[in-house]
C-alpha cells in the first residue's frame, strides 16, 4: 500500500512538472514569436519576399526562413537574415530572444541606432551586423554580452570611440569595426582580450599610438588597422605575436623603423606597411624567417638601402610592393621568386640591367618599375611573360629596339615604355594584342609612321601616348576612328603632317586630344573642330604650333561643355574670335596667342567665370578691354597685349 502511494505521488509530481514545463514553453515560444513579428513590422522593404511568404502564424516559427530553434526548449537560438536586401530598423523587442546564441543581419539595409534592449541577449556568441547603415556611437552595453566570441560591426556608420567596456568580453575572438567613423584612440584595454584572434579597426578615424598592450594578445592572427591616422612607432612587441598571419597597418602616419622581429614571425602570410613615413633599411636576413610569406607591401615610405639578397628565400611570395621609397642597388635575385604575380618597385633609385633571370617568372602579371635607373636592353625573353597584364617600365635608361616578342604577351592590357632611349623603327604591328588598353611609347628615339590600319590593330585601345618621338612622320590615319574606346590621344611634338582628320569626331569617348607641335593643317573652316563637337567628354584640346591656316567658326561654341583647356597658340588662325566661345563655361585655360586674330574681344568672354589663364598676345586685335573681363574673378594669368 505504501509502495503504491509513493509511486502515485512520483507520477503526480512528474505530470505536474511536464504540464508546468509545457505551459512555460508555450509562453516562451509566444514571446519569441512576438519578437520576430515586431522585427517583421519594422521591415520597410523585403524585395525578395523572404519574410512575406515565410513568417506567418500558419506554421511554427521554428520553420520560418532564417530561424533555428534549440531541440531542448524549442526556443529561437539562431536568427540569420543576412544577404536578404532587407530595409528597416531593429525593434527593442528583439532583445526578448533571450535564448539567442547567433544573430546575423549582415549585408542588408538596416539603419538607425541599436536598441539598448539587445544587451539582454546574454547567451549571444555570434553577432554580425556588418554591411548595413547603423549609426550612433558604438554601444558600451556590448560589455554585458560576456559570452560573445564574434562581434562584427564593419561597414556601417558608427561613430564615437571604442568603448573600454569591451574589455569585459573576455571570450571575444573576433572584433571587426572596419569602415565606420570611429574616432579617438585604440584603448589599451584591448590588450586584455587574450582570446582575440582577429582585430580589424581599418578605415576609421583613429588617432594616437598603437598601444603596446596589443603584444599581450598572443593568439592574435589578424591585425588590421589600416586607413586611420595613427602616429608614432610600430611597437616592438608586435614582433612577439608568433601566431600572426596578417599584419596590415597601411595608410597611417607611422614613423621610425620597422621592428626586425616582425620578419621572424614564421606563420605570417601578409605584411602591409604601405602609405606611412617609415624609414631605415630592411634587414639582410629579411626572408630567412618568413617561409610562407605571400604578400609584402612597403610602398610609399622613406625606406632606403639595397634590396636584401635574402629576398629570394621568400619562395611563396606572390606580391612584392616596394614603390615610392629610396631603395637602390640591383634586383638580380628577384628571378628566384617563381610564384610572383605582382612586382611593384616604381619611383626608387634601382640600378643595373633588367635581369634575364626575371623572365623565368612565368606567373608574373604586373611589373611596375617606372622612374628608376635601369639600363641596358629589354631582352627578347620579355616574350616569356605570357601572363603579363601590366608592363610599366617608363622613365628609365633602356636602349635598343623594342623586342618584337612583346606580341607574345597575349593578356597584356597596359604597356608603358615611355621616356627611355629605345631606338629603331616603330612597328605598331607588334602591339596587335586584342586586350591592350594603354600604350605609352613617348619620348624615345623611335622612327616611322602611324600605320593606315592603326584602328584595326588597336581596336580596344583607350589611351595612346606617342608624344615626343621627333621622328614620327606621316599623317594621322582616317582609321583612327575605329579606336572607338579611345579617351586619351597624345601625338604632340612629332613630325606629323597632313590634314587633321574629321574622323576624330567618331571618338565619342575622347577626353584628352593633344596634337601640339607638329606640321598638321586643316581646311579654311577648321572643320575638324566641328567634328569634335561629337566628343561630349572632351576636357583638353591642344593644337599649338601647327600651321592650321583657318578661321574659328561659331561651331567652336558647341564643343564639350566639359572642356577645361583650349590651347591653340601659334597656329596661324585668322578672323575674329566667335561670340560662341562664351558657351564653353567650364574653360580654365584659353590660350590663343601668336595667331592672326582680328577684331575685338567678344563680350561673351565674361561668361567664362571659371577662367584662370587667358592669353591673346601677338594677334591683331583692336578695340577696348570691356568690363566683361572684370567678371572673371578666378583669372590669375592674363595677357592681352
C-alpha positions as CSV (number, residue, x, y, z in Angstrom):
1,X,0.0,0.0,0.0
2,X,2.8,2.4,1.0
3,X,4.7,1.5,-2.2
4,X,1.7,2.2,-4.3
5,X,1.1,5.6,-2.7
6,X,4.8,6.5,-3.3
7,X,4.5,5.5,-6.9
8,X,1.3,7.6,-7.3
9,X,3.0,10.6,-5.7
10,X,6.0,10.5,-8.0
11,X,3.8,10.1,-11.1
12,X,1.7,13.2,-10.0
13,X,4.8,15.3,-9.4
14,X,6.2,14.3,-12.8
15,X,2.9,15.1,-14.5
16,X,2.8,18.5,-12.8
17,X,6.4,19.2,-13.9
18,X,5.6,18.3,-17.5
19,X,2.5,20.4,-17.6
20,X,4.2,23.4,-16.0
21,X,7.1,23.0,-18.4
22,X,4.7,22.8,-21.3
23,X,3.0,26.0,-20.2
24,X,6.3,27.8,-19.8
25,X,7.5,26.6,-23.2
26,X,4.3,27.9,-24.8
27,X,4.8,31.3,-23.2
28,X,8.4,31.4,-24.3
29,X,7.6,30.4,-27.9
30,X,4.9,33.2,-27.9
31,X,7.5,35.6,-26.6
32,X,9.9,34.7,-29.4
33,X,7.1,34.8,-31.9
34,X,6.1,38.3,-30.9
35,X,9.7,39.5,-31.0
36,X,10.1,38.2,-34.6
37,X,6.8,39.8,-35.6
38,X,7.9,43.0,-34.1
39,X,11.0,42.8,-36.3
40,X,8.9,42.0,-39.4
41,X,6.8,45.1,-38.7
42,X,9.9,47.2,-38.9
43,X,10.9,45.9,-42.3
44,X,10.0,48.6,-44.8
45,X,11.3,46.7,-47.8
46,X,11.6,43.0,-48.5
47,X,12.2,42.9,-52.2
48,X,12.6,39.1,-52.5
49,X,9.6,38.4,-50.1
50,X,11.7,36.2,-47.8
51,X,9.7,37.2,-44.8
52,X,6.4,38.0,-46.5
53,X,5.9,34.4,-47.6
54,X,7.5,32.5,-44.7
55,X,6.9,34.5,-41.5
56,X,3.2,33.8,-40.7
57,X,1.2,32.2,-37.9
58,X,0.3,29.3,-40.2
59,X,3.4,27.4,-39.2
60,X,5.8,27.2,-36.2
61,X,8.4,30.0,-36.0
62,X,11.0,27.2,-35.9
63,X,10.2,26.6,-39.6
64,X,10.4,30.3,-40.6
65,X,13.2,31.3,-43.0
66,X,16.3,32.2,-41.2
67,X,15.1,30.9,-37.8
68,X,16.6,28.0,-35.9
69,X,15.3,26.6,-32.6
70,X,17.0,24.6,-30.0
71,X,16.0,21.0,-29.7
72,X,15.5,21.1,-25.9
73,X,13.4,24.2,-25.2
74,X,12.2,24.9,-28.8
75,X,13.4,28.5,-28.3
76,X,14.9,30.6,-31.1
77,X,18.7,30.2,-30.7
78,X,19.8,31.4,-34.2
79,X,18.5,34.2,-36.5
80,X,20.2,34.5,-39.8
81,X,18.7,37.1,-42.2
82,X,22.0,38.0,-44.0
83,X,22.1,39.0,-47.6
84,X,18.3,39.4,-48.0
85,X,18.3,43.0,-49.1
86,X,16.0,43.9,-46.2
87,X,15.5,47.6,-45.3
88,X,14.3,48.6,-41.9
89,X,15.2,49.1,-38.2
90,X,15.9,46.8,-35.3
91,X,13.0,46.9,-32.7
92,X,13.5,46.8,-29.0
93,X,11.6,43.5,-28.7
94,X,14.4,41.7,-30.4
95,X,16.1,41.8,-27.0
96,X,13.4,39.3,-25.8
97,X,15.0,36.5,-27.8
98,X,16.9,35.6,-24.7
99,X,18.0,32.1,-25.9
100,X,19.6,33.6,-28.9
101,X,23.2,32.4,-29.5
102,X,23.7,33.6,-33.0
103,X,22.4,36.8,-34.7
104,X,23.4,37.5,-38.3
105,X,21.8,40.5,-40.0
106,X,24.8,41.3,-42.2
107,X,24.6,42.7,-45.8
108,X,21.2,44.3,-45.6
109,X,20.0,47.9,-45.4
110,X,19.2,48.1,-41.7
111,X,19.6,51.6,-40.3
112,X,19.2,53.7,-37.1
113,X,20.6,53.1,-33.7
114,X,20.9,49.8,-32.0
115,X,18.3,49.4,-29.2
116,X,19.8,49.0,-25.7
117,X,17.5,46.0,-25.1
118,X,19.9,43.9,-27.2
119,X,22.0,43.9,-24.0
120,X,19.5,41.2,-22.7
121,X,20.9,38.7,-25.2
122,X,23.3,37.3,-22.6
123,X,23.7,33.9,-24.4
124,X,24.8,35.5,-27.6
125,X,28.1,34.2,-29.0
126,X,27.9,35.4,-32.6
127,X,26.7,38.9,-33.7
128,X,27.1,40.1,-37.3
129,X,25.6,43.5,-38.2
130,X,28.1,44.3,-41.0
131,X,27.4,46.0,-44.3
132,X,24.3,48.0,-43.1
133,X,23.7,51.6,-42.3
134,X,23.6,51.6,-38.5
135,X,24.7,54.8,-36.9
136,X,25.2,56.3,-33.5
137,X,28.0,55.6,-31.0
138,X,29.3,52.1,-30.6
139,X,27.2,50.9,-27.6
140,X,29.0,50.4,-24.3
141,X,26.4,47.8,-23.4
142,X,28.2,45.3,-25.6
143,X,30.3,44.8,-22.4
144,X,27.4,42.9,-20.9
145,X,27.5,40.2,-23.6
146,X,30.1,38.1,-21.7
147,X,29.6,35.0,-24.0
148,X,30.3,36.9,-27.2
149,X,33.0,35.4,-29.4
150,X,32.4,37.2,-32.7
151,X,31.4,40.8,-32.9
152,X,31.2,42.2,-36.5
153,X,30.1,45.8,-36.9
154,X,32.1,46.5,-40.0
155,X,30.9,48.7,-42.9
156,X,28.3,50.8,-41.1
157,X,28.2,54.5,-39.9
158,X,29.0,54.0,-36.2
159,X,30.8,56.9,-34.6
160,X,32.3,57.8,-31.2
161,X,35.1,56.0,-29.6
162,X,35.8,52.3,-28.9
163,X,34.2,51.6,-25.5
164,X,36.5,50.5,-22.8
165,X,33.8,48.1,-21.7
166,X,34.9,45.8,-24.5
167,X,37.5,44.5,-22.0
168,X,34.6,42.7,-20.3
169,X,34.0,40.4,-23.3
170,X,36.8,38.1,-22.3
171,X,35.8,35.3,-24.7
172,X,35.9,37.6,-27.7
173,X,37.9,36.1,-30.6
174,X,36.9,38.4,-33.5
175,X,36.3,42.1,-33.2
176,X,35.6,43.8,-36.6
177,X,34.8,47.6,-36.6
178,X,36.3,48.4,-40.0
179,X,35.0,51.1,-42.3
180,X,33.0,53.2,-39.8
181,X,33.6,56.7,-38.5
182,X,35.1,55.7,-35.1
183,X,37.3,58.3,-33.5
184,X,39.7,58.5,-30.6
185,X,42.5,56.2,-29.7
186,X,42.7,52.4,-29.6
187,X,42.0,51.7,-25.9
188,X,44.8,50.0,-24.0
189,X,42.3,47.5,-22.6
190,X,42.0,45.8,-26.0
191,X,45.2,44.1,-24.9
192,X,43.3,42.3,-22.1
193,X,41.3,40.3,-24.7
194,X,43.7,37.4,-24.5
195,X,41.5,35.2,-26.7
196,X,41.4,37.6,-29.6
197,X,42.4,36.2,-32.9
198,X,41.1,38.8,-35.3
199,X,41.2,42.6,-34.7
200,X,40.0,44.8,-37.6
201,X,39.8,48.5,-37.0
202,X,40.7,49.7,-40.5
203,X,39.0,52.5,-42.3
204,X,38.1,54.7,-39.3
205,X,39.4,58.0,-37.8
206,X,41.5,56.6,-35.1
207,X,44.4,58.7,-33.8
208,X,47.2,58.3,-31.3
209,X,49.7,55.5,-30.9
210,X,49.3,51.8,-31.4
211,X,49.0,50.5,-27.8
212,X,51.9,48.4,-26.6
213,X,49.3,46.2,-24.8
214,X,48.5,44.6,-28.1
215,X,51.6,42.4,-27.5
216,X,49.6,40.6,-24.8
217,X,47.1,39.2,-27.4
218,X,49.3,36.3,-28.0
219,X,46.7,34.4,-30.0
220,X,46.2,37.2,-32.5
221,X,46.2,36.0,-36.1
222,X,45.0,39.1,-37.9
223,X,45.7,42.7,-37.0
224,X,44.2,45.2,-39.5
225,X,44.3,48.8,-38.5
226,X,45.0,50.5,-41.9
227,X,43.4,53.7,-43.2
228,X,43.4,55.6,-39.9
229,X,45.6,58.5,-38.6
230,X,47.8,56.5,-36.2
231,X,51.1,58.0,-35.3
232,X,54.4,57.0,-33.6
233,X,56.4,53.9,-34.0
234,X,55.4,50.3,-34.5
235,X,55.6,48.7,-31.1
236,X,58.5,46.2,-30.8
237,X,56.1,43.8,-29.1
238,X,54.2,43.2,-32.3
239,X,57.1,41.0,-33.3
240,X,56.3,38.7,-30.4
241,X,52.9,37.8,-31.8
242,X,54.0,34.5,-33.2
243,X,50.6,33.3,-34.4
244,X,50.2,36.4,-36.6
245,X,49.1,35.6,-40.2
246,X,48.0,39.0,-41.4
247,X,49.6,42.3,-40.3
248,X,48.2,45.4,-42.0
249,X,48.9,48.9,-40.8
250,X,48.8,50.7,-44.1
251,X,47.9,54.4,-44.8
252,X,48.6,55.9,-41.4
253,X,51.2,58.4,-40.2
254,X,53.7,55.9,-38.6
255,X,57.3,56.9,-38.3
256,X,60.5,55.2,-37.2
257,X,61.9,51.9,-38.5
258,X,60.2,48.5,-38.9
259,X,61.0,46.2,-35.9
260,X,63.1,43.4,-37.3
261,X,61.3,40.9,-35.1
262,X,58.3,41.1,-37.4
263,X,60.4,39.5,-40.1
264,X,60.8,36.4,-37.9
265,X,57.1,35.6,-37.5
266,X,57.2,32.3,-39.3
267,X,53.4,32.0,-39.7
268,X,52.9,35.4,-41.3
269,X,51.5,35.5,-44.8
270,X,50.7,39.1,-45.4
271,X,52.7,42.2,-44.2
272,X,51.4,45.6,-45.1
273,X,53.0,48.9,-44.1
274,X,52.3,51.0,-47.3
275,X,51.5,54.7,-47.0
276,X,53.4,55.7,-43.9
277,X,56.6,57.6,-43.2
278,X,58.7,54.6,-42.1
279,X,62.4,54.9,-42.5
280,X,65.5,52.8,-42.2
281,X,66.7,49.7,-44.0
282,X,65.4,46.2,-44.5
283,X,67.3,43.5,-42.6
284,X,69.8,41.4,-44.5
285,X,68.0,38.3,-43.4
286,X,64.6,39.7,-44.5
287,X,63.2,36.4,-45.8
288,X,65.2,33.9,-43.7
289,X,62.3,33.6,-41.2
290,X,59.3,34.1,-43.5
291,X,58.8,30.7,-45.2
292,X,55.2,31.2,-46.1
293,X,55.1,35.0,-46.8
294,X,52.8,35.6,-49.8
295,X,52.3,39.4,-49.8
296,X,54.7,42.2,-48.7
297,X,53.6,45.8,-49.0
298,X,56.1,48.5,-48.2
299,X,55.3,51.2,-50.8
300,X,55.2,54.9,-50.1
301,X,57.5,55.2,-47.2
302,X,61.1,56.5,-46.7
303,X,62.9,53.2,-46.7
304,X,66.3,53.1,-48.3
305,X,69.3,50.9,-48.9
306,X,69.9,47.8,-51.1
307,X,67.4,45.1,-51.6
308,X,68.4,42.2,-49.3
309,X,69.7,39.2,-51.3
310,X,67.7,37.0,-48.9
311,X,64.6,38.3,-50.6
312,X,65.0,35.3,-52.9
313,X,64.2,33.0,-49.9
314,X,60.6,34.1,-49.8
315,X,59.8,31.4,-52.2
316,X,56.0,31.7,-51.7
317,X,55.9,35.4,-52.4
318,X,53.1,36.4,-54.8
319,X,53.0,40.2,-54.3
320,X,56.1,42.4,-53.7
321,X,55.3,46.1,-53.4
322,X,58.3,48.4,-52.8
323,X,57.2,51.5,-54.8
324,X,57.9,55.1,-53.9
325,X,60.8,54.6,-51.5
326,X,64.6,55.3,-51.8
327,X,65.8,51.8,-52.5
328,X,68.9,51.5,-54.6
329,X,71.1,48.7,-55.9
330,X,70.2,45.9,-58.2
331,X,67.4,43.4,-58.3
332,X,69.3,40.4,-59.6
333,X,67.8,37.8,-57.2
334,X,64.2,38.6,-58.0
335,X,64.2,35.8,-60.6
336,X,64.1,33.2,-57.9
337,X,60.6,34.2,-56.8
338,X,58.9,31.8,-59.2
339,X,55.4,32.4,-57.7
340,X,55.5,36.1,-58.0
341,X,52.4,37.6,-59.7
342,X,53.0,41.3,-58.9
343,X,56.2,43.3,-58.6
344,X,55.9,47.0,-58.0
345,X,59.1,49.0,-57.4
346,X,58.5,52.3,-59.3
347,X,59.9,55.6,-58.2
348,X,63.0,54.3,-56.5
349,X,66.7,54.5,-57.4
350,X,67.2,50.9,-58.6
351,X,70.1,50.5,-61.0
352,X,71.5,47.8,-63.2
353,X,70.0,46.0,-66.1
354,X,66.8,44.0,-66.3
355,X,67.9,40.6,-65.0
356,X,67.5,37.8,-67.5
357,X,66.5,35.5,-64.6
358,X,63.4,37.7,-64.0
359,X,61.9,36.4,-67.2
360,X,61.8,32.9,-65.7
361,X,58.8,34.1,-63.6
362,X,56.1,32.8,-65.8
363,X,53.4,33.7,-63.3
364,X,54.2,37.5,-63.3
365,X,51.2,39.6,-64.2
366,X,52.3,43.0,-63.1
367,X,55.8,44.5,-63.5
368,X,55.9,48.2,-62.5
369,X,59.4,49.6,-62.4
370,X,58.9,53.1,-63.9
371,X,61.1,56.0,-62.8
372,X,64.2,54.2,-61.8
373,X,67.7,54.0,-63.2
374,X,67.5,50.7,-65.1
375,X,69.9,50.4,-68.1
376,X,70.6,48.1,-70.9
377,X,68.4,46.3,-73.3
378,X,64.9,44.9,-72.9
379,X,65.7,41.3,-73.8
380,X,63.8,39.0,-76.2
381,X,62.9,36.9,-73.2
382,X,60.3,39.6,-72.4
383,X,58.1,37.4,-74.6
384,X,58.2,34.7,-71.8
385,X,55.8,36.8,-69.7
386,X,52.8,35.1,-71.2
387,X,50.6,36.0,-68.3
388,X,51.7,39.7,-68.1
389,X,48.9,42.2,-68.0
390,X,50.7,45.4,-66.9
391,X,54.3,46.1,-68.1
392,X,55.3,49.5,-66.9
393,X,59.0,50.5,-67.2
394,X,58.8,54.1,-68.4
395,X,61.3,56.7,-67.1
396,X,64.5,54.5,-67.2
397,X,67.5,54.4,-69.5
398,X,66.7,51.4,-71.5
399,X,68.2,51.2,-75.0
400,X,68.0,49.2,-78.2
401,X,64.9,48.1,-80.1
402,X,61.6,47.2,-78.5
403,X,61.6,43.4,-78.8
404,X,59.1,42.0,-81.3
405,X,58.4,39.2,-78.8
406,X,56.1,41.6,-77.0
407,X,53.4,40.3,-79.3
408,X,53.5,37.0,-77.3
409,X,52.1,38.8,-74.3
410,X,48.5,37.9,-75.3
411,X,47.0,39.0,-72.0
412,X,48.7,42.4,-72.0
413,X,46.4,45.4,-71.1
414,X,48.9,48.1,-70.3
415,X,52.4,48.8,-71.9
416,X,54.4,51.8,-70.6
417,X,57.8,52.1,-72.3
418,X,57.9,55.9,-72.5
419,X,60.8,58.2,-71.5
420,X,63.6,55.7,-72.3
421,X,66.3,55.6,-75.0
422,X,64.6,53.0,-77.2
423,X,65.6,53.3,-80.9
424,X,64.8,51.6,-84.2
425,X,61.6,51.6,-86.3
426,X,58.2,51.9,-84.8
427,X,56.4,48.7,-85.7
428,X,52.9,49.1,-84.4
429,X,52.1,45.6,-85.6
430,X,53.8,44.1,-82.6
431,X,51.2,45.7,-80.4
432,X,48.4,43.8,-82.2
433,X,47.1,42.4,-78.9
434,X,43.3,42.3,-78.6
435,X,43.1,43.3,-74.9
436,X,45.7,46.1,-75.0
437,X,44.1,49.3,-73.5
438,X,47.1,51.6,-72.8
439,X,50.3,52.2,-74.8
440,X,53.0,54.8,-73.9
441,X,56.0,55.0,-76.2
442,X,56.5,58.7,-75.7
443,X,60.0,60.4,-75.6
444,X,62.1,57.7,-77.3
445,X,64.2,57.7,-80.4
446,X,61.8,55.7,-82.5
447,X,61.1,56.5,-86.1
448,X,58.4,55.6,-88.5
449,X,54.7,56.5,-89.1
450,X,51.3,55.6,-87.8
451,X,50.1,52.6,-90.0
452,X,47.0,53.2,-92.1
453,X,45.2,50.3,-90.3
454,X,46.0,51.5,-86.8
455,X,42.3,51.5,-85.9
456,X,42.2,47.8,-86.7
457,X,45.5,46.9,-85.0
458,X,44.3,48.5,-81.7
459,X,40.5,48.1,-81.6
460,X,40.3,48.2,-77.8
461,X,42.9,51.0,-77.1
462,X,41.8,53.6,-74.5
463,X,44.9,55.6,-74.0
464,X,47.6,56.1,-76.7
465,X,50.7,58.2,-75.9
466,X,53.1,58.7,-78.8
467,X,54.4,62.2,-78.0
468,X,58.0,63.4,-78.3
469,X,59.2,60.8,-80.7
470,X,60.7,63.5,-83.0
471,X,61.0,61.0,-85.9
472,X,57.3,60.1,-86.1
473,X,56.2,61.2,-89.5
474,X,53.3,60.8,-91.9
475,X,49.6,61.6,-91.4
476,X,47.0,60.7,-88.8
477,X,45.2,57.8,-90.4
478,X,41.5,58.0,-91.0
479,X,41.1,54.5,-89.5
480,X,41.8,56.1,-86.1
481,X,38.1,56.4,-85.9
482,X,37.9,52.7,-85.3
483,X,39.5,53.1,-81.9
484,X,36.1,53.8,-80.5
485,X,37.1,53.4,-76.9
486,X,39.9,56.0,-77.0
487,X,39.8,58.5,-74.2
488,X,43.4,60.0,-74.5
489,X,45.3,60.6,-77.7
490,X,48.7,62.2,-77.2
491,X,50.6,62.9,-80.5
492,X,52.4,66.1,-79.7
493,X,56.0,67.1,-80.5
494,X,56.4,64.9,-83.6
495,X,56.7,65.5,-87.4
496,X,53.2,64.6,-88.4
497,X,51.8,66.3,-91.5
498,X,48.6,66.5,-93.5
499,X,45.1,67.4,-92.5
500,X,43.7,66.7,-89.1
501,X,41.1,64.1,-90.0
502,X,37.4,64.8,-89.4
503,X,37.1,61.2,-88.4
504,X,38.4,62.2,-84.9
505,X,34.8,63.2,-84.3
506,X,33.8,59.5,-84.2
507,X,35.9,59.1,-81.0
508,X,32.9,59.9,-78.8
509,X,34.7,58.9,-75.5
510,X,37.7,61.2,-76.2
511,X,38.7,63.3,-73.2
512,X,42.2,64.5,-74.0
513,X,43.4,65.3,-77.5
514,X,46.9,66.7,-77.8
515,X,48.2,67.3,-81.4
516,X,50.5,70.2,-80.5
517,X,53.9,70.9,-82.1
518,X,53.6,69.1,-85.4
519,X,53.1,70.3,-89.0
520,X,49.4,69.5,-89.2
521,X,47.0,71.6,-91.2
522,X,43.3,71.9,-91.8
523,X,40.8,73.4,-94.3
524,X,40.0,77.1,-94.1
525,X,37.0,76.4,-91.8
526,X,38.9,74.2,-89.4
527,X,36.1,71.6,-90.0
528,X,37.8,69.1,-87.7
529,X,36.7,71.3,-84.8
530,X,33.1,70.9,-85.9
531,X,33.6,67.1,-85.9
532,X,35.0,67.3,-82.4
533,X,31.6,68.6,-81.2
534,X,30.5,64.9,-81.1
535,X,33.1,64.3,-78.4
536,X,30.9,65.3,-75.4
537,X,33.5,64.3,-72.8
538,X,36.4,66.3,-74.3
539,X,38.2,68.2,-71.5
540,X,41.6,69.0,-73.0
541,X,42.2,70.2,-76.6
542,X,45.8,71.2,-77.5
543,X,46.6,72.2,-81.1
544,X,49.5,74.6,-80.5
545,X,52.4,75.1,-83.0
546,X,50.6,73.7,-86.0
547,X,50.0,75.7,-89.3
548,X,46.3,75.3,-89.3
549,X,45.7,78.3,-91.5
550,X,41.9,78.6,-90.9
551,X,39.2,80.6,-89.1
552,X,37.4,79.9,-85.9
553,X,33.7,79.5,-86.5
554,X,30.7,79.6,-84.2
555,X,30.7,75.8,-84.0
556,X,33.5,76.1,-81.6
557,X,30.9,77.0,-79.0
558,X,29.3,73.6,-79.5
559,X,32.4,71.8,-78.2
560,X,32.0,69.8,-75.0
561,X,30.6,71.7,-72.0
562,X,33.3,69.9,-70.0
563,X,36.1,71.5,-72.0
564,X,38.6,72.9,-69.5
565,X,41.6,73.6,-71.7
566,X,41.7,75.0,-75.2
567,X,45.3,75.7,-76.4
568,X,45.8,76.8,-80.0
569,X,48.7,79.3,-79.9
570,X,50.9,79.9,-82.9
571,X,48.5,78.1,-85.3
572,X,48.0,80.9,-87.9
573,X,44.4,81.1,-87.0
574,X,42.6,84.1,-88.8
575,X,39.5,86.1,-88.4
576,X,37.6,87.1,-85.3
577,X,37.1,85.3,-82.0
578,X,33.5,84.0,-82.4
579,X,31.0,85.1,-79.8
580,X,30.0,81.5,-79.3
581,X,33.3,80.8,-77.4
582,X,31.4,82.1,-74.4
583,X,29.4,78.9,-74.3
584,X,32.4,77.0,-73.0
585,X,31.7,77.8,-69.4
586,X,34.0,75.1,-67.9
587,X,37.1,76.6,-69.5
588,X,40.0,77.2,-67.2
589,X,42.6,77.9,-69.9
590,X,42.1,79.8,-73.2
591,X,45.4,80.2,-74.9
592,X,45.3,81.8,-78.4
593,X,48.5,83.9,-78.6
594,X,50.6,84.2,-81.7
595,X,47.8,84.0,-84.3
596,X,46.3,86.4,-86.8
597,X,43.1,87.1,-84.9
598,X,41.4,90.5,-85.6
599,X,38.5,92.5,-84.2
600,X,37.6,92.9,-80.6
601,X,37.4,90.6,-77.7
602,X,33.8,89.4,-77.6
603,X,31.8,90.3,-74.5
604,X,30.7,86.7,-74.1
605,X,34.2,86.0,-72.7
606,X,32.6,87.4,-69.5
607,X,30.6,84.1,-69.3
608,X,33.7,82.1,-68.7
609,X,33.5,82.6,-64.9
610,X,36.0,79.7,-64.2
611,X,38.7,81.0,-66.5
612,X,42.1,81.1,-64.8
613,X,44.5,81.7,-67.7
614,X,43.8,83.9,-70.8
615,X,46.4,84.8,-73.4
616,X,45.7,86.7,-76.6
617,X,49.1,88.4,-77.1
618,X,50.7,88.8,-80.5
619,X,47.5,89.0,-82.5
620,X,45.9,91.9,-84.4
621,X,43.0,92.6,-82.0
622,X,41.6,96.1,-81.7
623,X,39.0,97.9,-79.5
624,X,38.7,98.4,-75.8
625,X,39.0,95.9,-73.0
626,X,35.5,95.9,-71.7
627,X,34.1,95.4,-68.2
628,X,33.2,91.8,-69.0
629,X,36.9,90.9,-68.4
630,X,36.4,92.2,-64.8
631,X,33.8,89.5,-64.2
632,X,36.5,86.8,-64.4
633,X,37.2,86.6,-60.7
634,X,39.4,83.5,-60.9
635,X,41.6,84.9,-63.6
636,X,45.2,84.8,-62.4
637,X,47.2,84.9,-65.6
638,X,46.0,87.3,-68.3
639,X,47.9,88.6,-71.3
640,X,46.1,90.7,-73.9
641,X,48.9,92.8,-75.4
